[in-house]
Structures are given as structure tokens and as C-alpha cells.
Amino acid sequence: MSRETNRVGAPDQTGHVFVIAAPSGTGKTTICQRILARDSRLRLSISHTTRPPRAGEEDGVHYQFVSVKEFRELREAKRFLEHAEYGGFVYGTSWMAIEEPLEMGQDVVLEIEVQGATQVRERRPSACLIFLLPPSLAVLEARLRGRATDSEDAIQRRMTLVDRELAAAKIFDYAVLNDDLEAAVEQVLEVIEAVRAGQGEAIAPKHGRAGVLARWNESQAP
């Protein structure tokens, strides 16, 4: 029995969980920042990670930075809704990170990796999963190089994961193409508003994952 099933009728029904995932370099962090700035009902879930902080990152603001030992202990205690290894480090969303805001009637945004999204789908089926697509794989690789935060080996590892991540996108509900940042932000907010209003099916022709991915695949053909 899932955690969500155990809590039927509990306050966690008052808010929505929105998962935003994408291949690294697609722009999910920027899009999440923009939608959070635009919508006061959204709250970002702060993930745990064993990755060391990058320049400008703060513990408890960008991530909960923990040691490998601490992460393992939390995982063994089943404190995570989802967790995944990416780029040599482990990331995870704690149950507490979503339960507290949901009980306050807020909607929670999970900015996570595709691996973790599959676990959310299994453990919290009511979550809304939104997949972000880059304009093309060539643009994606250029973005990874342009941000100058990863080594060449890290970039190559991330690019080898893209096909697997695209295949995993079949579990998502909606997809948005990030070829224009402002347009992508508007589209993500459109999905969120529709889901809140119980009108998710109405936007499926425009933002449904199957249709968006089919159109994207057609655009990649030489």
C-alpha cells in the first residue's frame, strides 16, 4: 500500500503535486524559478543531495546538502518519496518536503530528474508530471557547454542519458517545448491552472505528452 493510499481523506488532498523534469540543460531550473515568481500558490520542494554546493548555492535554499552517510540513513528509514543517482551524486525528495505545504493548501513543485519522476508516479499517482523538451539535442549539448559548470566527461555522461530520459517520458502527463523561455513558462502555468480547475483533459490536445513528443520527434528528422 502506498503512502498516498494510507492518507486518503487526509489534508494532503488539499494541494497538488507538480513534477517538472527534463534532460539536464533543458532549462527546468529557470522555468521553475519563473513559475514560482508568478504564482504565489506554488512552493518549491527542496531536495536532498550528496552533490557539493556550486558557487552561490545555499544549504536549505537550493538543496539540503548532506553526506553520503546521511543520505543512506534517510533512504533506509524510508524518508524519501523519490531518490535517484545522477552525474555521480544522489538526489531525493523527502516526504516531509511535500506533506507540510500540502497540509497548508499549497501546491508543491518538484524539480527533479526523470528517474525520480518514475518513483513519484508509482508512489503518488495523483501527481501531475510535466516533461520539458529542448529544441533539439544539438541545442541541449550547446546549453550544457555554455553554462560551464560541468567537465567534458560529465557533459558526455549527461548526453548519453538523454535517450533513456526521452523513453521514460511516456509516464508523464504533459510536455512543454522550451524553445522560447517566456512561451514555455506560460505553457507550464497553463497546465498548472487547468489541472487545478479539474480541466486537464481539455488541454491534452495542446499539451498532452504523447502529442507534444510526436511533434518534437517529427521536428528532429533530418
Secondary structure, DSSP 8 states (H G I E B T S, - for coil): --HHHHTTTSGGGGS-EEEEE-STTSSHHHHHHHHHHH-TTEEE---EESS---TT--BTTTBEE--HHHHHHHHHTT-EEEEEEETTEEEEEEHHHHHHHHHTT-EEEEE--HHHHHHHHHH-TT-EEEEEE-S-HHHHHHHHHHHT-S-HHHHHHHHHHHHHHHHHGGG-SEEEE-SSHHHHHHHHHHHHHHHHTT-GGGGHHHHBHHHHHHHHHHHH--
